[in-house]
Amino acid sequence: MRIGHGYDVHAFDSGDHVTLGGVRIPHTHGVKAHSDGDVLLHALCDALLGALGLGDIGQHFPDSDPRWKGADSRLFLRHCTKLLHEHRYRLVNADLTVLAEAPRLGTHRAQMRANMAADLETTPDRINVKATTCEGLGALGRGEGLACYAVVLLAHAENGTNGHDNDAHRRGNFHRHGR
């Protein structure tokens, strides 16, 4: 088992939406970022890379590289999924907390979870998205940007599953020696 922790923050800038979990959410501002500025996916990628001992998102997708200008952060998450498979790990669960005064995430959470689950080749029940405000404290509390914390738990893939879900095996829904 391995645990990873990630964090990302972006200041608001001009624009009419933010992207969180691969979902375009209407907002009074955009974010200042090199890619699409998806703090949720950036924090998740950092947590996954940290758990694998493979550095951070900036090492894999440097903001000095013009290829990543305006990039869809779901590409970054798919890259992390490929690394999970290569290193023979699978996601046990991911827990993410978005810190922002606005926008509200309630109606978008299911799609965020579905997007992340698809990119991680797992099920949405392994991914939790929470949101909280900063109660007016600090830059985030003043509505100057948004941030996200992510924690992941990984387990070594078993029986050649190469990172795919192995719940059936753990529940005993398998056949072995004529059972």
Contacts in CASP RR format, 6 or more apart in sequence:
PFRMAT RR
TARGET T0000
AUTHOR 0000-0000-0000
METHOD contacts of the structure
MODEL  1
MRIGHGYDVHAFDSGDHVTLGGVRIPHTHGVKAHSDGDVLLHALCDALLG
ALGLGDIGQHFPDSDPRWKGADSRLFLRHCTKLLHEHRYRLVNADLTVLA
EAPRLGTHRAQMRANMAADLETTPDRINVKATTCEGLGALGRGEGLACYA
VVLLAHAENGTNGHDNDAHRRGNFHRHGR
1 92 0 8 1.000
1 153 0 8 1.000
1 154 0 8 1.000
1 155 0 8 1.000
1 156 0 8 1.000
2 51 0 8 1.000
2 52 0 8 1.000
2 89 0 8 1.000
2 153 0 8 1.000
2 154 0 8 1.000
2 155 0 8 1.000
3 51 0 8 1.000
3 151 0 8 1.000
3 152 0 8 1.000
3 153 0 8 1.000
3 154 0 8 1.000
4 47 0 8 1.000
4 48 0 8 1.000
4 50 0 8 1.000
4 51 0 8 1.000
4 151 0 8 1.000
4 152 0 8 1.000
4 153 0 8 1.000
4 154 0 8 1.000
5 46 0 8 1.000
5 47 0 8 1.000
5 50 0 8 1.000
5 149 0 8 1.000
5 150 0 8 1.000
5 151 0 8 1.000
6 43 0 8 1.000
6 44 0 8 1.000
6 46 0 8 1.000
6 47 0 8 1.000
6 50 0 8 1.000
6 149 0 8 1.000
6 150 0 8 1.000
6 151 0 8 1.000
7 43 0 8 1.000
7 46 0 8 1.000
7 147 0 8 1.000
7 148 0 8 1.000
7 149 0 8 1.000
7 150 0 8 1.000
8 39 0 8 1.000
8 40 0 8 1.000
8 42 0 8 1.000
8 43 0 8 1.000
8 46 0 8 1.000
8 57 0 8 1.000
8 147 0 8 1.000
8 148 0 8 1.000
9 39 0 8 1.000
9 140 0 8 1.000
9 145 0 8 1.000
9 146 0 8 1.000
9 147 0 8 1.000
9 148 0 8 1.000
10 31 0 8 1.000
10 32 0 8 1.000
10 33 0 8 1.000
10 37 0 8 1.000
10 39 0 8 1.000
10 145 0 8 1.000
10 146 0 8 1.000
10 147 0 8 1.000
11 31 0 8 1.000
11 32 0 8 1.000
11 139 0 8 1.000
11 144 0 8 1.000
11 145 0 8 1.000
12 29 0 8 1.000
12 30 0 8 1.000
12 31 0 8 1.000
12 32 0 8 1.000
12 143 0 8 1.000
12 144 0 8 1.000
12 145 0 8 1.000
12 146 0 8 1.000
13 29 0 8 1.000
13 30 0 8 1.000
13 31 0 8 1.000
13 32 0 8 1.000
14 29 0 8 1.000
14 30 0 8 1.000
15 27 0 8 1.000
15 29 0 8 1.000
15 30 0 8 1.000
16 26 0 8 1.000
16 27 0 8 1.000
16 28 0 8 1.000
16 30 0 8 1.000
17 24 0 8 1.000
17 25 0 8 1.000
17 26 0 8 1.000
17 27 0 8 1.000
17 30 0 8 1.000
18 24 0 8 1.000
18 25 0 8 1.000
18 27 0 8 1.000
18 29 0 8 1.000
18 30 0 8 1.000
18 31 0 8 1.000
18 37 0 8 1.000
18 103 0 8 1.000
18 146 0 8 1.000
19 25 0 8 1.000
19 36 0 8 1.000
19 37 0 8 1.000
19 38 0 8 1.000
19 73 0 8 1.000
20 38 0 8 1.000
20 39 0 8 1.000
20 40 0 8 1.000
20 98 0 8 1.000
20 105 0 8 1.000
20 108 0 8 1.000
20 112 0 8 1.000
20 148 0 8 1.000
21 38 0 8 1.000
21 40 0 8 1.000
21 41 0 8 1.000
21 73 0 8 1.000
21 74 0 8 1.000
21 112 0 8 1.000
21 115 0 8 1.000
21 116 0 8 1.000
21 129 0 8 1.000
22 36 0 8 1.000
22 38 0 8 1.000
22 40 0 8 1.000
22 41 0 8 1.000
22 72 0 8 1.000
22 73 0 8 1.000
22 74 0 8 1.000
22 112 0 8 1.000
22 115 0 8 1.000
23 108 0 8 1.000
23 111 0 8 1.000
23 112 0 8 1.000
23 115 0 8 1.000
25 103 0 8 1.000
25 105 0 8 1.000
25 108 0 8 1.000
26 103 0 8 1.000
27 102 0 8 1.000
27 103 0 8 1.000
28 102 0 8 1.000
29 145 0 8 1.000
31 37 0 8 1.000
31 39 0 8 1.000
31 145 0 8 1.000
31 146 0 8 1.000
33 70 0 8 1.000
34 63 0 8 1.000
34 68 0 8 1.000
34 69 0 8 1.000
34 70 0 8 1.000
35 42 0 8 1.000
35 61 0 8 1.000
35 63 0 8 1.000
35 68 0 8 1.000
35 69 0 8 1.000
35 70 0 8 1.000
35 71 0 8 1.000
35 72 0 8 1.000
35 73 0 8 1.000
35 76 0 8 1.000
36 70 0 8 1.000
36 71 0 8 1.000
36 72 0 8 1.000
36 73 0 8 1.000
37 73 0 8 1.000
38 73 0 8 1.000
38 74 0 8 1.000
39 98 0 8 1.000
39 146 0 8 1.000
39 147 0 8 1.000
39 148 0 8 1.000
40 96 0 8 1.000
40 98 0 8 1.000
40 112 0 8 1.000
40 129 0 8 1.000
40 148 0 8 1.000
40 150 0 8 1.000
41 73 0 8 1.000
41 74 0 8 1.000
41 76 0 8 1.000
41 77 0 8 1.000
41 116 0 8 1.000
42 57 0 8 1.000
42 73 0 8 1.000
42 76 0 8 1.000
42 148 0 8 1.000
43 96 0 8 1.000
43 148 0 8 1.000
43 149 0 8 1.000
43 150 0 8 1.000
44 77 0 8 1.000
44 80 0 8 1.000
44 94 0 8 1.000
44 96 0 8 1.000
44 116 0 8 1.000
44 148 0 8 1.000
44 150 0 8 1.000
44 152 0 8 1.000
45 57 0 8 1.000
45 60 0 8 1.000
45 73 0 8 1.000
45 76 0 8 1.000
45 77 0 8 1.000
45 79 0 8 1.000
45 80 0 8 1.000
46 56 0 8 1.000
46 57 0 8 1.000
46 150 0 8 1.000
47 94 0 8 1.000
47 150 0 8 1.000
47 151 0 8 1.000
47 152 0 8 1.000
48 80 0 8 1.000
48 83 0 8 1.000
48 84 0 8 1.000
48 91 0 8 1.000
48 152 0 8 1.000
48 154 0 8 1.000
49 55 0 8 1.000
49 56 0 8 1.000
49 57 0 8 1.000
49 59 0 8 1.000
49 60 0 8 1.000
49 80 0 8 1.000
49 83 0 8 1.000
50 56 0 8 1.000
51 89 0 8 1.000
51 152 0 8 1.000
51 153 0 8 1.000
51 154 0 8 1.000
52 83 0 8 1.000
52 84 0 8 1.000
52 87 0 8 1.000
52 89 0 8 1.000
52 154 0 8 1.000
54 60 0 8 1.000
54 83 0 8 1.000
57 76 0 8 1.000
60 76 0 8 1.000
60 79 0 8 1.000
61 68 0 8 1.000
61 71 0 8 1.000
61 76 0 8 1.000
61 79 0 8 1.000
62 68 0 8 1.000
74 115 0 8 1.000
74 119 0 8 1.000
77 116 0 8 1.000
77 119 0 8 1.000
77 120 0 8 1.000
78 119 0 8 1.000
80 120 0 8 1.000
81 119 0 8 1.000
81 120 0 8 1.000
81 121 0 8 1.000
84 90 0 8 1.000
84 91 0 8 1.000
84 120 0 8 1.000
84 154 0 8 1.000
84 163 0 8 1.000
85 157 0 8 1.000
85 162 0 8 1.000
85 163 0 8 1.000
88 156 0 8 1.000
88 157 0 8 1.000
88 160 0 8 1.000
88 162 0 8 1.000
88 163 0 8 1.000
89 154 0 8 1.000
89 155 0 8 1.000
89 156 0 8 1.000
89 157 0 8 1.000
89 163 0 8 1.000
90 122 0 8 1.000
90 154 0 8 1.000
90 155 0 8 1.000
90 156 0 8 1.000
90 157 0 8 1.000
90 161 0 8 1.000
90 163 0 8 1.000
90 164 0 8 1.000
90 165 0 8 1.000
90 166 0 8 1.000
91 120 0 8 1.000
91 122 0 8 1.000
91 126 0 8 1.000
91 152 0 8 1.000
91 153 0 8 1.000
91 154 0 8 1.000
91 163 0 8 1.000
92 126 0 8 1.000
92 152 0 8 1.000
92 153 0 8 1.000
92 154 0 8 1.000
92 155 0 8 1.000
93 126 0 8 1.000
93 127 0 8 1.000
93 128 0 8 1.000
93 152 0 8 1.000
93 153 0 8 1.000
94 116 0 8 1.000
94 120 0 8 1.000
94 126 0 8 1.000
94 127 0 8 1.000
94 128 0 8 1.000
94 150 0 8 1.000
94 151 0 8 1.000
94 152 0 8 1.000
94 153 0 8 1.000
95 128 0 8 1.000
95 130 0 8 1.000
95 150 0 8 1.000
95 151 0 8 1.000
95 152 0 8 1.000
96 127 0 8 1.000
96 128 0 8 1.000
96 129 0 8 1.000
96 130 0 8 1.000
96 148 0 8 1.000
96 149 0 8 1.000
96 150 0 8 1.000
96 151 0 8 1.000
97 130 0 8 1.000
97 131 0 8 1.000
97 132 0 8 1.000
97 148 0 8 1.000
97 149 0 8 1.000
97 150 0 8 1.000
98 105 0 8 1.000
98 129 0 8 1.000
98 130 0 8 1.000
98 131 0 8 1.000
98 132 0 8 1.000
98 146 0 8 1.000
98 147 0 8 1.000
98 148 0 8 1.000
99 131 0 8 1.000
99 132 0 8 1.000
99 133 0 8 1.000
99 134 0 8 1.000
99 140 0 8 1.000
99 146 0 8 1.000
99 147 0 8 1.000
99 148 0 8 1.000
99 149 0 8 1.000
100 131 0 8 1.000
100 133 0 8 1.000
100 140 0 8 1.000
100 143 0 8 1.000
100 145 0 8 1.000
100 146 0 8 1.000
100 147 0 8 1.000
101 133 0 8 1.000
101 134 0 8 1.000
101 136 0 8 1.000
101 140 0 8 1.000
101 141 0 8 1.000
101 142 0 8 1.000
101 143 0 8 1.000
102 143 0 8 1.000
104 131 0 8 1.000
105 112 0 8 1.000
105 129 0 8 1.000
105 131 0 8 1.000
106 131 0 8 1.000
109 129 0 8 1.000
110 124 0 8 1.000
112 129 0 8 1.000
113 124 0 8 1.000
113 127 0 8 1.000
113 128 0 8 1.000
113 129 0 8 1.000
114 124 0 8 1.000
116 124 0 8 1.000
116 127 0 8 1.000
117 123 0 8 1.000
117 124 0 8 1.000
117 126 0 8 1.000
117 127 0 8 1.000
120 126 0 8 1.000
120 127 0 8 1.000
121 163 0 8 1.000
121 164 0 8 1.000
122 165 0 8 1.000
123 165 0 8 1.000
133 141 0 8 1.000
134 140 0 8 1.000
134 141 0 8 1.000
135 141 0 8 1.000
136 142 0 8 1.000
136 143 0 8 1.000
139 145 0 8 1.000
140 146 0 8 1.000
140 147 0 8 1.000
157 163 0 8 1.000
157 164 0 8 1.000
157 166 0 8 1.000
158 166 0 8 1.000
158 169 0 8 1.000
159 166 0 8 1.000
159 169 0 8 1.000
168 174 0 8 1.000
END
